[in-house]
Amino acid sequence: MRRFEGKVVFVSGAGSGIGLAAARRLAREGGQVVCGIENGEQRAAVGELDAVVIDVALEESWRAAIAWTVNAHGGLDALVCCAGILRKGTAEETGLDLWNRVLAVNLDGVFLGARHAIPEMRKRGGGTIVNVASLNGIRGTPGAVAYAASKGGVVALTMAMALDHAHENIRVNCICPGSVHTPMVQAVYAEAPDPAAARQARIALHPLGRDGAPEDIAAAIAFLASDDAGFMTGQAMAVDGGRSAVG
């Protein structure tokens, strides 16, 4: 499939995990992909794809990244926001600095990306935004209050922006993954007394009997970003191995 032929796509968090898988998938389908990466060390991971270093929590960094993309490729058709961090802790255990940092990356980063991408999409007569939220954002999950709050915010922000910009042919949707085997999640497992057992316990929550691969989520992102999802906006799509269907 070449669903993104002639389309310019910016992907944040593209240096690893879901973001990297999404960038590769969209490029394979013909997209002119610009990878937003955390640092120069991640350039090797994206290979021949264009890459810009971005701090998604800073507005000036977003302004510069989108401007670079438009100058290099002539416009912007799609934004995929994958950048995120996961920190554990209950409300008692989570300090305000940690809370603010998680929300800055996971929620402010999505807001700022849209804030600077939407004017460029308007110039093209429309566009699409796909945000990566989490199953944690739509159902209770213990021990990660900042992460859950940030991802719940992404879901609500997605729906609000979808309504604000539907009349401009700008669609906004989000993906709510279950457990996905990414470096971010592996780091959480590594903190457990028995990392392998911790992973198996998470896998057991999924009726399909496995955790997700980044490529599973990338396929869903490609669908939502493509014209195949042209009648979808304001949706939070669970891609979770059936976990959300469990009562």
Secondary structure, DSSP 8 states (H G I E B T S, - for coil): --TTTT-EEEEETTTSHHHHHHHHHHHHTT-EEEEEESSGGGHHHHTTSEEEE--TT-HHHHHHHHHHHHHHHS---EEEE-------B-TTT--HHHHHHHHIIIIIHHHHHHHHHHHHHHHTT-EEEEEE--GGGTS--TTBHHHHHHHHHHHHHHHHHHHHHGGGTEEEEEEEE-SB--HHHHHHHHTSSSHHHHHHHHHTTSTTSS-B-HHHHHHHHHHHHSGGGTT--S-EEEESTTGGG--
